[in-house]
Amino acid sequence: MASEYGLKRHFNGEAARLIGGKVRAVHPDFDVEGYAAEVEQRIPGKELKDRVLVLTEGLRSRLPEDYPTAVSVLLPVLGDELAEGEGMFNTSWFLMPVARFVEEYGRDHPEVSLDAIEEITRRHTGEYAIRPFVEDHYELTMKRVAQWAHSPSHNVRRLASEGIRPRLPWARTLDVFVKDPRPVLEILEPLRSDPSEYVRKSVANNLNDISKDTPDLALATALRWLEESPTPETDWIVKHALRTLVKKGDQQALAILGATGGELVQVSALRVTPGTVTVGDTLLIDFTVENGDDRPHNVTVDYVVHHVRKNGRSIPKVFKLTTLRLAAGERRTVRKSHPVKEVQTRRYYPGEHTVDIQVNGLVKATERFDLRT
């Protein structure tokens, strides 16, 4: 998915001209230049979602006041359905204000809006637009979502999962599903071995969301899916769905994924070099893993960097490293380069940082490095 920063820069006057030109082909009275000028005047200083809202409000003030009529003007601008692998944030990014239009103004017309969301998601996505309808028109919306889960369109099937994720990024949390995710799991049942990678990724992310609030239910579901649907597709979904629990060292999640013998595998000769770095440098993490058992074991090896925060406290961040199958008594050297660079979600502060090596969620060795400004 594109970063919020990278995406927001596209929502400007030129985006308004692109959308407005398509709308004018259907609705000749649409003032494209007035629309673009308004957008340019209002977007400075705004982040992605607020920029999109500016374009959405500009559409609302220039389209027919009657909502169903306004939607009938917008739907013809959507274009062709996206094929598998075509990205909604590159091929059809400019449709985000159209989806937002339904989200903001369509609550009093749920049938019309749900029809529109289905058409929008074929060309873009309806994962954000649908969430107010889950809250305001639960029975109607969930009935439609259940139908979408059986659609021949991979885009529509994906919406059936993505639109009801309890903790969808960039979106409001659906508290009803945080408290009780069982209705979500009912929707996911026919999708647990879906042929589309686009759908499978959403199903995995959805079950991962559920694992954050009701881990026992997520684990039981994952285990049942593997038993009832022994396919590569289900195996992939479960592996990715349990990633948060695996990072936390949940032993049941690791066992479901076939990890064994973590308590019998040792880590030695851990080195983190150089011992002192500044932002922009790269750390080299180097160590040896050894299976001390007389049986082979599959192990998941991760490393954890405890980042120092501005207040002096540390927050751990787990980084995936590798999975290994170690024969009885086997030793293996593992090396990893770790760039010390700031990203949108992480800033670095000076101080002593701790690095843990964990095997099947169990901390086996610890080293430190000093970060200086």
Secondary structure by P-SEA (a helix, b strand, c coil): cccaaaaaaaccaaaaaaaaaaaaaccccccaaaaaaaaaaccccccaaaaaaaaaaaaaacccccaaaaaaaaaaacccccccccccccccccaaaaaaaaaccccccaaaaaaaaaaaaacccccccaaaaaaacaaaaaaaaaaaaacccaaaaaaaccccccccccccccccccccaaaaaaaaccccccccaaaaaaaaaaaaaaaaccaaaaaaaaaaaaaacccaaaaaaaaaaaaaaaaaccaaaaaaacccccccccccccccccccccccbbbbbbbcccccccbbbbbbbbbbbbccccccbbbbbbbbbbccccccbbbbbbbbbbbbcccccccccccbbbbbbbccccccbbbbbbbcc
